Amino acid sequence: MNLKPLFVFAVSVVITAISFGAAERTTKDLPIGPGFDTSKVIGPADCIECHKHSGGVWENTPHHDSITGVHRSKEGHAIAKKMDIARITRESLCINCHATAQQAADKTHLISNGISCESCHGAAGDWMKRHGEFSDKEEGEETEEEIAKRWNDAEAAGMLRPSMVLSIARNCVSCHVVPHEDLVNTGKHSAGSEFELVSWSQGIVRHNNFYSKGQENKLASIEKQRLFHIIGIMAEMEIVLKAVATAKAKGNYAIKNAKRFSLLRKRLKAVNQVLDNPQIKEAMAAIVDLKMSLKNQDAIAAASEQVTASLNAFAVLNDGSTLSAIDSLIAKEEDYKMGSVKQE
């Protein structure tokens, strides 16, 4: 992809501005979950009114009713007791990743017992109306310019669309990695899922069936799967590195995240071996000899910053069309999470 020098400069400025800075490092637990404004959550019912086929898929996934199993399980109660949590269904530490909360009249309550539409696509209060209208016309009558403006407006208002691969990946990782040291070390919660963006997004949770009106639930294009594979690795790596860089003790939290990093490094190395890409090379240079020790936290933090900068640049500069060298590394259908399920 050829870009004008001025645009490249502008991108580099933005990347520098949003990278994790050393001055921002803290020993406090990192936030868990997408962190959307609960006062702007409207709940899945309004979404499913138009996206009924996608809602039908969601209702048959582990995302649909995930808090119920947690607050009824012995493991959930044991974690809650260790963390001094009285009500699992009211504690943000739990519901941010296991349910959907809404704030109304200064009170927060569950509007869904599961990870629902807005958990992944953003609190919809500011973009719901705009994304679903047709620029004051009938469906199919908008110009291409009007459609583009409508989607740009929705994105600016906080909507995370499937095309926003980096934002979606970071949102997934915010729950599938558990960046909360006390929850893991004291509460004995797991340090996260064995997450991989292609196999999880293309498996049982896949709901790419809106435009076919439920007749077909399409896999993501191969170009997007390439982006999922690489961006998924790096998005997970940046938060794992930051977790270890801010860990306070050599407990299960630091140990599990260090092991997770080692696996991610192997996966990124495999990408780097077959793909000649400057952003991947920059990231690899920062982590290739990185020692995961609490005595090395400054270096780990610096590596996290470089991975973030490389990831931001990669997401801007690549559309997947020139990444065919990694096709053999991408998860196959038989590897998809919860199997290859027919969803209609």
Secondary structure, DSSP 8 states (H G I E B T S, - for coil): ----HHHHHHHHHHHHHHS--GGG--SS----S----GGG---HHHHHTT-HHHHHHHTTSTTTTHHHHHHHSHHHHHHHHHTT-S-GGG-HHHHHHHSEEEEETTEEEEEESS--HHHHH---TTTHHHHHS-TTS-TT---HHHHHHHHHHHHHTT---TT-HHHHHHHHHHHHB---HHHHHTT---SB----HHHHHTTTT----TTTTTS------HHHHHHHHHHHHHHHHHHHHHHHHT--SSSHHHHHHHHHHHHHHHHHHHHHHH---HHHHHHHHHHTT----GGGHHHHHHHHHHHHHHHHHHHHH--STT-GGGGGGS--GGGSTT------
